[in-house]
């Protein structure tokens, strides 16, 4: 069964983007960041790309 995300298609809040930036800065991987934010990996990867945030597995 596919994993469910409570924030499916919900807009990103500033606090979430800040947490994304912090976790990426600590060298965390995409899967770990997505899980911490309760977002899909695809959504997390897309948001990081939009904001110019480098994630370990994207480099």
Protein Blocks (a to p, Z undefined) as FASTA:
>chain_A
ZZddfkgoiacdfklmmmmmmmmmnopafklmmmmnopafklmmmmmmmnopacfklZZ
